[in-house]
Amino acid sequence: MNTTASTPASQRILTLVAGSIAIVSLVALAIILIQYMMQTAPVPALLAVALYGLPVAFILLIVILALNFRERRRSP
């Protein structure tokens, strides 16, 4: 049985986008924590990135999983 199915380009791009959003969000969260430790006010843009970035990345990963399940059901 040959299981070397190629991943569609759109799914690879979506995975890359979700991963990069998650990494940027985690970096923003780390910067916010460092700013709190230094007792400075965090930049509101960083708060927005940290607040919305991880949920958006999680939703994109759920979409990727749904697309992958749909593709596996179609293939024999």
C-alpha positions in Angstrom: 0.0 0.0 0.0 1.4 3.4 -1.0 0.8 6.1 1.6 2.8 8.9 0.1 0.0 11.3 -0.7 1.0 14.8 -1.5 -0.4 17.6 0.5 -2.2 20.3 -1.5 -0.3 23.6 -1.7 -3.2 25.5 -0.2 -3.2 23.3 2.9 0.6 23.7 3.2 0.2 27.5 3.0 -2.6 27.4 5.6 -0.4 25.4 7.9 2.5 27.8 7.5 0.2 30.8 8.2 -1.3 29.1 11.3 2.2 28.2 12.7 3.6 31.7 12.1 0.6 33.3 13.8 1.1 31.0 16.8 4.8 31.8 17.0 4.3 35.6 16.7 1.6 35.4 19.3 3.8 33.5 21.7 6.6 35.9 21.2 4.3 38.8 21.9 3.1 37.1 25.1 6.7 36.6 26.2 7.5 40.3 25.6 4.4 41.3 27.6 5.5 39.1 30.5 8.9 40.7 30.4 7.4 44.1 30.3 5.3 43.3 33.3 8.4 42.0 35.2 10.1 45.3 34.4 7.0 47.2 35.7 6.4 49.0 32.4 3.1 49.3 30.6 2.8 46.9 27.6 2.1 48.3 24.2 -1.6 47.8 23.3 -0.8 46.3 19.9 1.2 43.5 21.7 -1.8 42.9 23.9 -4.0 42.5 20.9 -1.6 40.2 19.1 -1.3 38.0 22.2 -5.0 38.0 22.9 -6.2 37.2 19.4 -3.3 35.4 17.8 -3.5 32.0 19.6 -7.2 31.5 19.1 -7.0 32.4 15.4 -4.1 29.9 15.0 -6.1 27.3 16.9 -9.1 27.8 14.6 -6.9 27.6 11.5 -5.5 24.3 12.8 -9.0 22.9 13.3 -9.8 23.9 9.7 -6.6 22.2 8.5 -7.6 19.0 10.4 -11.1 19.1 8.8 -9.6 19.5 5.3 -7.3 16.6 6.0 -10.1 14.3 7.2 -12.2 15.3 4.2 -9.3 14.5 1.8 -8.7 11.1 3.5 -12.3 10.1 3.2 -12.3 10.9 -0.5 -9.2 8.8 -1.3 -9.8 5.1 -1.5 
